[in-house]
């Protein structure tokens, strides 16, 4: 029969156990860090797609672009994205059809972070986007470095658990 003292582990054994767990954690982080994150840019303006693709590609991302909602939905069904940067209003329509992508994205891959980048927006539109699952709402024009700072912040911060993403 084991005594109470023999059941306890010593400090060296505890350190080995913890360091083994930490090693496994760091190995997972290293393997995740080796594969560049995938980013999707959805905007009906070719110049915006081009600029964001060039900038984020130069900064270590694999970037896909879509200029129509349907094209974005096809890409979303084929690949998991770390971040989606999308215009809220696509084409000449006055409604915010682009917000449909937020819903689609959260159905397909709820852990994807979403940034709305739009020239047309109001407090009501921002509230709706966030209720649908958008993580950030930026207004055009926005310096690329500012967009990148928001994207990096979202990638590095854990997703808050809310009713919409449970």
N, C-alpha and C positions, 0 to 999 in steps of 0.2 A: 504494500500500500504506500502510495506517495505521501510524503509529508507536505504540509502547507508550504514550507520553504522551497521544496523541490518543484512545486507547481509554478512558482514565480520564475520569470525569466530574468536573467541578469542584464545589466546595462549594455554589455557588448552584444548580447543576443538581440536585444531590442533595437540597437543601432543597426545591426545587420538586417533585421527585418524591415525597418523603416528605409534604409538605404536601398534595399532591393526594390521596394515599392517606388521609391523616387527614381531609380534607374529606369524602371519600366515606364514611368510617366514621361521622363525625358526622352526615351527612345521613341515613344508615340509622338511627342512634339517634334522631334527631329525628322521623323518620316513625313509628318504633315507639312513641315516647313520646306521639305525638299520639292514637293509638288506645288507649282505656282497656283494661286487662287484663280478661279474662273469668274469673270465679270461679264455681265450682259448690259449693253447700252441700247435703250429703246427710245428713239427720237425720230420724228419725221423729217428733220432737217439733216441733210447729208453732212453739212459742215460740222455740226455738233457731234454726230457719230464719228466722223473722221478725227476730230480733235481729241475727243475722249479716248478713242481707241489708241491713237498714237501715244498720248500721254501715259495712259495706264499700261500699255504694252512696254513702254520704255522703263516703267517702274515695277516690272516683274509679274504682271498679270497676263493671263490668257484672256483675250477680249473678243467677244462676239457682238455683232450689232444687228439691229432690226429696225426697219423704218415703218413697219406696219404692225398693228396689234396681232394679226393672225400669224405673221412671221415670228414674232416674239413667242407666241404660244407654242408654235412648232419647236422652236429652240428649247424652250423650257421643258417640253415633254421628252427631250433627248438628253439633256445634261443637267447636272446639279450646279448651280451657281452659288458662289459665296456672297456676291452682291449683285443687285440689279439697280442700275441708274436709269430712270425713265422719265420721259416727259409726261405730264399729266394730261395734256391736251394734244391729241394727234390730228394732223390735217387741218382742214378748214372748219371742222365741226366746233360748235360752241360748247358742247358738253365735255366732260372729262372722261372720255372713253378709255384713256390710258390707265385710269384707275382699275379697270377690269383686269389688268395684268397683276395688280397687287393681289386680288382674289385668287387668280389662277396660280400665282407663285406660291401662295400659302397653302393651297390645296395640294400642290405637287411637292413642295419642299419647304416646310414651315420654318426651317432654320436659316433660310436665305434672308439676308438683310436688304432692305429696299430703301432707296433714296429717290424721292420725287424732285426733279429739277425742271421747273416750269417758269415761263414768263407770265403766265396767266394764273393767278391764284388769289384766294381770299382766305380769311380766317376760317370760314365755313368749309372751303375745299380742303384746307390743311387738316381740319378736325376730321373730315370724312376719310381722308387718306390715312390718317393715323388709326382711326377706328377699323379700317380695312386691314391694317397691318404694316403700313409704311413706318420706317424707323426714323426718317429725316425728311424734311421738306425744305428745299432751297429754291430761291428765286433767281431766274436768269436776269442779267448776266452774272456769272459767278466765276472768279478766278479758278483755274484748274487746280492750283495748289490748295485752295479752300475745299473744293470738292474732294480731293485726295485726302485731306486731313479728316474730313467727315467719314469717308470710307474706311480709312485706317482705324479710326476710333471705333466704328461699328464692328470691324473684324476683331479688334482686340478686346472688346467688352462683351461679357456674356449677355445673351438675350434674356430680357426680363420675361418671366412667366406671367402671362395674363390669360384672361378667358379666351381671347381670340387665337392664341397659339398653344393651347393645351391639347 
